[in-house]
Amino acid sequence: MLAFHLLSVSLGLLSVIAAPDPRPRKCGTTISDSELQAAEKHFRANAIAATSLRLRMAKSMLPKPLNVYWHAISSNETRRGGAISDETIAASIEVLNNAYKSTGVTFTLVQTTRTLNHTWFTEVSQDNTWQTDMKKTLRVGNSSDLNIYSVGFDSTGLLGYATFPQRYQDEPHNDGVVISPATLPGGWEPSFNLGHTLTHEVGHWFGLHHTFQGGCSGGGGDQVDDTPPEAYASSGCPIGRDTCDGDTLPDPIHNFMDYSNDECMREFTPGQGKRIRSQLRTYRGLDLPEDDRVAPDAS
């Protein structure tokens, strides 16, 4: 009996030791350090300042919600086949509005399109032929209109990816965010089904980088002063850690631009909000007030 008990304990310990690491968030939006530095040089040279609050009030320039066009691609008429409901899309917009409240950006759904295309649903990935075909067929609006495409990523296992704002001028047809329907609120992707894959990818579309960009090597990292340098992406729902020598602040594991599970994500920093507003003014023609205040209701 004692031998059996010891064997059970040993097997239990082995199962703990051998337990696999949590599945990492698989985001396809990446940029090399050299590309980032070139983009930042262009941004600094072309950055547009915010309209003064006094002028905004004089002209009743109230910030407007950002228009969202949702393109639901499906392989069949089942939920897992991409046929997501209007309620799921509405819940996703609500998640965005709650997540970005501190930045001064709001979202409104303008239109939903539904396309039955097995190849698009299963094969679309960054810069491939099917993605180009899908976006050229469905994308609407201009640089300030957010086009979201939900596809299955059957061939890559990605959760999502997005285009950076500085790329719109050269590739307007490619602009937008692509995500898996499994990551939407109530979806079937374990640990990533509260809708924050969309929050994360829209952050890229706004010009934010991963908090672990550049690791501990310096060079500005994610180009935001109040996100501490991070040696590597978080995974799961870790306890605060400090992995860069000389860094006195814990890693930003709760930041929407890290790789933590959805349940652990809850914040953008003031610096990220400032960068979002500046990138939107410079590249997407949206003039948000820098201090987050708006003019009084003119009605």
Stockholm file with secondary structure:
# STOCKHOLM 1.0

chainA/1-299         MLAFHLLSVSLGLLSVIAAPDPRPRKCGTTISDSELQAAEKHFRANAIAATSLRLRMAKSMLPKPLNVYWHAISSNETRRGGAISDETIAASIEVLNNAYKSTGVTFTLVQTTRTLNHTWFTEVSQDNTWQTDMKKTLRVGNSSDLNIYSVGFDSTGLLGYATFPQRYQDEPHNDGVVISPATLPGGWEPSFNLGHTLTHEVGHWFGLHHTFQGGCSGGGGDQVDDTPPEAYASSGCPIGRDTCDGDTLPDPIHNFMDYSNDECMREFTPGQGKRIRSQLRTYRGLDLPEDDRVAPDAS
#=GR chainA/1-299 SS CHHHHHHHHHHHHHHHHTCCCCCCCCBCCCCCHHHHHHHHHHHHHHCCCCCCHHHHHHTTCCCCCEEEEEEEEESSSSTTTTCCCHHHHHHHHHHHHHHTGGGTCCEEEEEEEEEECHHHHHHCCTTCHHHHHHHHHHCCSCTTCEEEEECCCTTTCCCEEECCGGGTTTCGGGCSEEECGGGSTTCSSTTCCSSHHHHHHHHHHTTCCCTTTTTTSCTTTTSCTTSCCCSSCCCSSCCCCCCSTTCCSCCCTTBTTSCCCGGGCCBCCHHHHHHHHHHHHHHSCCCCCTTSCCCCCCC
#=GC SS_cons         CHHHHHHHHHHHHHHHHTCCCCCCCCBCCCCCHHHHHHHHHHHHHHCCCCCCHHHHHHTTCCCCCEEEEEEEEESSSSTTTTCCCHHHHHHHHHHHHHHTGGGTCCEEEEEEEEEECHHHHHHCCTTCHHHHHHHHHHCCSCTTCEEEEECCCTTTCCCEEECCGGGTTTCGGGCSEEECGGGSTTCSSTTCCSSHHHHHHHHHHTTCCCTTTTTTSCTTTTSCTTSCCCSSCCCSSCCCCCCSTTCCSCCCTTBTTSCCCGGGCCBCCHHHHHHHHHHHHHHSCCCCCTTSCCCCCCC
//
